[in-house]
Amino acid sequence: PKLSPSNGDESLQELVEQALHGTVLSGRELVGLHHRDGAELDLQLWTAPLHNTQEITHGAMIFAVDITERKRTEVRLLNIDGIDTLTGLVNRSQFRERLRQAIERVKHGDQPPFAVIHLGLDRFKAINQSLGHGFGDRLLLEISRRLAGALYDTDLVARTGGDEFSILLRDIRHVRDGARIAQKLLDGVAEAILTDGGELYATASIGIAVYQQDGTDAEVLLHNADSAMQRAKERGGNTSQFYTEDLDARAREQLEMESGLHQAYERGVKL
């Protein structure tokens, strides 16, 4: 493994050097190490000095136990209240509950209309197989960071599947707003990701379901957003799709109009 833990504690190399100088360790935990493929590794160490016939320390016996799974289980138990343990985002069950709450607020007039976005990474399985699960986890962490950074504080992003994320957009007054945000998310995912061998480019597919047009309860909205995402994948990925066909056509028409106006303005400024 690499020798520098991510939590800032003593490195494995430092502990080995202490053991060689006679320090006795008994069950010292060292978390945040990484295998060469990027997978996390947590260890528990025991050491004892080795002496020659003159009782001079000339080495150390080091016994290490892999406690990665145990630490993950501890984290899961601590985060059983609805937080995804890998990304720190809300998980599917908590997202569903927050979605139900949003529906109730709309019914009482306490919240403007909203939409549900379901985002799935394209070809994530192939990335996992070629670069390893360690890199896959790092990719999911980076994507979750980008998604959260592209949204307003009032929105909610959750990891709701292996390579899938759900987003609650709380103020969608026009379909073009949902389409614009979806494109912003796609652009964020598509930015280069550094790897040991260079750069990797990931893409995503997005499905959008709008309350009330596409459903009035949490399960239906989630299902319809997922169905729209599957249609986006069938179109080749790296695109978004509204669940309702007329909403999808209207959003594309409005975005094209905005783009045309922007280009015309740019040409006018240059002239």
VMD Tcl script that draws the C-alpha trace (Angstrom):
set ca {
  {0.00 0.00 0.00}
  {0.89 3.64 -0.27}
  {2.32 4.92 2.99}
  {0.45 8.19 3.50}
  {-2.96 7.89 5.18}
  {-5.61 10.41 4.20}
  {-6.54 11.34 7.76}
  {-3.29 13.09 8.62}
  {-2.26 10.60 11.32}
  {1.15 8.97 11.53}
  {2.08 7.15 8.34}
  {2.80 3.44 8.21}
  {6.43 4.22 7.48}
  {6.69 6.39 10.61}
  {5.21 3.64 12.78}
  {7.62 1.08 11.32}
  {10.54 3.40 12.11}
  {9.28 3.79 15.68}
  {9.08 0.02 16.02}
  {12.66 -0.32 14.78}
  {13.72 2.09 17.55}
  {12.08 -0.06 20.21}
  {8.58 1.41 20.45}
  {5.96 -1.24 21.23}
  {2.60 -0.82 19.52}
  {-0.42 -2.75 20.73}
  {-3.42 -2.63 18.43}
  {-2.64 0.78 16.91}
  {-5.18 1.57 14.15}
  {-3.99 3.20 10.96}
  {-6.83 4.25 8.65}
  {-6.93 5.96 5.27}
  {-4.20 3.98 3.50}
  {-4.72 3.02 -0.13}
  {-3.83 0.03 -2.30}
  {-2.10 0.76 -5.61}
  {-5.48 0.60 -7.38}
  {-6.87 3.27 -5.04}
  {-8.96 0.98 -2.84}
  {-9.03 1.98 0.81}
  {-7.07 0.01 3.38}
  {-7.28 0.20 7.18}
  {-4.79 -1.68 9.37}
  {-4.33 -2.56 13.03}
  {-0.69 -2.98 14.09}
  {1.18 -4.81 16.82}
  {4.99 -4.57 17.13}
  {7.72 -6.01 19.32}
  {11.47 -5.29 19.22}
  {13.97 -8.00 18.26}
  {17.23 -8.14 20.27}
  {20.57 -9.77 19.61}
  {22.58 -11.70 22.23}
  {23.85 -8.42 23.68}
  {20.21 -7.25 24.12}
  {20.71 -4.59 21.48}
  {17.67 -3.86 19.32}
  {18.46 -4.85 15.75}
  {14.96 -5.15 14.28}
  {11.28 -5.45 14.99}
  {8.49 -7.95 14.53}
  {5.42 -6.29 13.02}
  {2.01 -7.93 12.87}
  {-0.72 -6.22 10.82}
  {-4.40 -7.11 10.46}
  {-6.64 -5.78 7.68}
  {-9.61 -4.16 9.44}
  {-11.06 -2.36 6.38}
  {-14.36 -4.21 6.40}
  {-14.74 -3.79 10.14}
  {-14.26 -0.03 9.86}
  {-16.75 0.14 7.00}
  {-19.29 -1.73 9.10}
  {-18.75 0.72 11.95}
  {-19.33 3.63 9.57}
  {-22.51 2.00 8.23}
  {-23.84 1.58 11.75}
  {-23.06 5.20 12.57}
  {-24.72 6.41 9.36}
  {-27.80 4.23 9.37}
  {-29.93 7.40 9.57}
  {-29.97 8.00 5.82}
  {-26.46 9.00 4.72}
  {-24.54 7.20 1.98}
  {-21.27 6.00 3.54}
  {-19.11 6.46 0.44}
  {-20.10 9.95 -0.69}
  {-21.65 11.45 2.43}
  {-24.74 12.32 0.40}
  {-28.30 11.49 1.38}
  {-29.20 7.89 0.47}
  {-32.24 6.60 -1.42}
  {-34.53 6.07 1.56}
  {-33.81 9.51 3.00}
  {-34.22 11.12 -0.44}
  {-37.62 9.45 -0.81}
  {-38.67 10.83 2.58}
  {-37.48 14.35 1.72}
  {-39.34 14.10 -1.59}
  {-42.55 13.20 0.26}
  {-42.06 16.24 2.49}
  {-41.61 18.48 -0.56}
  {-44.86 17.16 -2.04}
  {-46.73 17.96 1.18}
  {-45.31 21.49 1.22}
  {-46.45 22.09 -2.37}
  {-49.93 20.84 -1.52}
  {-50.10 23.39 1.30}
  {-48.71 26.17 -0.88}
  {-45.47 26.43 1.07}
  {-43.13 25.58 -1.81}
  {-42.95 26.46 -5.52}
  {-43.14 23.68 -8.16}
  {-40.21 21.27 -8.29}
  {-38.66 18.54 -10.44}
  {-36.82 15.30 -9.82}
  {-33.64 14.55 -11.77}
  {-32.26 11.04 -11.99}
  {-28.66 10.83 -13.22}
  {-26.73 7.70 -14.14}
  {-23.12 7.52 -15.27}
  {-22.56 6.06 -18.75}
  {-20.39 2.92 -19.03}
  {-19.51 2.95 -15.33}
  {-19.26 -0.85 -15.25}
  {-16.58 -0.77 -17.95}
  {-14.63 1.87 -16.00}
  {-14.78 -0.28 -12.86}
  {-13.58 -3.35 -14.74}
  {-10.71 -1.61 -16.52}
  {-9.43 0.72 -13.77}
  {-10.50 -1.12 -10.62}
  {-13.11 -0.59 -7.93}
  {-10.80 1.75 -6.05}
  {-10.80 4.19 -8.93}
  {-14.55 3.65 -9.33}
  {-15.06 4.84 -5.76}
  {-12.84 7.86 -6.36}
  {-14.83 8.66 -9.50}
  {-18.13 8.50 -7.60}
  {-16.73 10.81 -4.92}
  {-15.58 13.32 -7.53}
  {-18.91 13.21 -9.38}
  {-20.86 13.70 -6.14}
  {-18.70 16.74 -5.36}
  {-19.32 18.22 -8.80}
  {-23.06 17.66 -8.65}
  {-23.37 19.26 -5.21}
  {-21.26 22.20 -6.38}
  {-23.48 22.81 -9.41}
  {-26.71 23.13 -7.40}
  {-28.26 25.71 -5.12}
  {-28.26 25.19 -1.36}
  {-32.03 24.72 -1.49}
  {-31.68 21.73 -3.83}
  {-30.93 18.21 -2.64}
  {-28.61 15.63 -4.22}
  {-28.55 11.97 -3.16}
  {-26.74 8.82 -4.18}
  {-29.59 6.42 -4.86}
  {-27.77 3.54 -6.58}
  {-24.31 2.21 -7.41}
  {-23.60 4.82 -10.09}
  {-26.88 6.74 -9.90}
  {-27.83 10.02 -8.25}
  {-31.20 11.68 -7.66}
  {-31.67 15.42 -7.33}
  {-34.60 17.44 -6.01}
  {-34.82 20.81 -7.76}
  {-37.06 22.85 -5.51}
  {-37.91 25.86 -7.69}
  {-38.69 24.98 -11.32}
  {-41.14 27.50 -12.72}
  {-40.36 26.82 -16.40}
  {-39.27 23.64 -18.19}
  {-36.25 25.46 -19.57}
  {-34.98 25.86 -15.98}
  {-34.85 22.09 -15.55}
  {-33.24 21.61 -18.95}
  {-30.64 24.29 -18.26}
  {-29.68 22.79 -14.91}
  {-29.54 19.31 -16.45}
  {-27.10 20.56 -19.08}
  {-25.01 22.23 -16.37}
  {-24.80 18.89 -14.55}
  {-23.85 17.04 -17.74}
  {-21.11 19.59 -18.46}
  {-19.77 19.19 -14.91}
  {-19.61 15.40 -15.19}
  {-17.88 15.62 -18.58}
  {-14.89 17.61 -17.28}
  {-11.61 15.67 -17.34}
  {-10.77 13.47 -14.36}
  {-7.09 12.88 -13.62}
  {-5.86 9.28 -13.38}
  {-2.42 7.78 -12.83}
  {-2.17 7.27 -16.59}
  {-3.50 10.64 -17.72}
  {-7.08 11.87 -18.05}
  {-10.44 10.12 -18.14}
  {-13.67 11.59 -19.48}
  {-16.97 10.36 -18.06}
  {-20.48 11.17 -19.26}
  {-23.94 10.78 -17.78}
  {-27.56 10.37 -18.79}
  {-30.30 12.40 -17.10}
  {-34.03 11.86 -16.73}
  {-36.35 14.61 -15.48}
  {-39.83 14.23 -13.95}
  {-41.83 17.35 -13.07}
  {-44.40 17.54 -10.28}
  {-47.49 17.41 -11.04}
  {-47.30 16.69 -14.77}
  {-45.31 13.49 -14.28}
  {-46.65 12.32 -10.94}
  {-48.00 13.45 -7.60}
  {-46.32 10.99 -5.23}
  {-42.69 10.17 -4.50}
  {-42.59 6.65 -5.93}
  {-44.18 7.64 -9.24}
  {-41.87 10.65 -9.67}
  {-38.77 8.56 -8.95}
  {-39.92 5.81 -11.32}
  {-40.71 8.25 -14.11}
  {-37.40 10.12 -13.72}
  {-35.61 6.76 -13.94}
  {-37.61 5.81 -17.07}
  {-36.66 9.12 -18.69}
  {-33.00 8.47 -17.81}
  {-33.17 5.07 -19.50}
  {-34.49 6.75 -22.66}
  {-31.58 9.20 -22.50}
  {-29.18 6.24 -22.33}
  {-30.89 4.65 -25.33}
  {-30.24 7.86 -27.25}
  {-26.52 7.34 -26.70}
  {-25.96 8.96 -23.31}
  {-24.48 12.33 -22.41}
  {-27.94 13.91 -22.74}
  {-31.10 14.64 -20.78}
  {-34.70 13.60 -21.34}
  {-37.96 14.79 -19.80}
  {-40.40 12.02 -18.90}
  {-43.26 13.72 -20.75}
  {-42.57 14.00 -24.46}
  {-44.26 17.40 -24.91}
  {-42.26 18.83 -21.99}
  {-39.07 17.48 -23.56}
  {-39.88 19.07 -26.93}
  {-40.83 22.38 -25.27}
  {-37.62 22.47 -23.20}
  {-35.43 21.82 -26.26}
  {-37.28 24.49 -28.24}
  {-36.82 27.05 -25.47}
  {-33.13 26.21 -25.05}
  {-32.54 26.48 -28.79}
  {-34.30 29.87 -28.79}
  {-32.17 31.08 -25.87}
  {-29.03 29.84 -27.60}
  {-29.99 31.61 -30.82}
  {-30.67 34.87 -28.98}
  {-27.35 34.60 -27.16}
  {-25.46 33.99 -30.41}
  {-27.22 36.89 -32.08}
  {-26.32 39.14 -29.16}
  {-22.67 38.01 -29.32}
  {-22.53 38.75 -33.05}
  {-24.09 42.16 -32.45}
  {-21.56 43.00 -29.76}
  {-18.66 41.96 -32.02}
  {-20.02 44.08 -34.85}
}
mol new
graphics top color blue
foreach p $ca { graphics top sphere $p radius 0.5 }
foreach p [lrange $ca 0 end-1] q [lrange $ca 1 end] { graphics top cylinder $p $q radius 0.2 }
display resetview
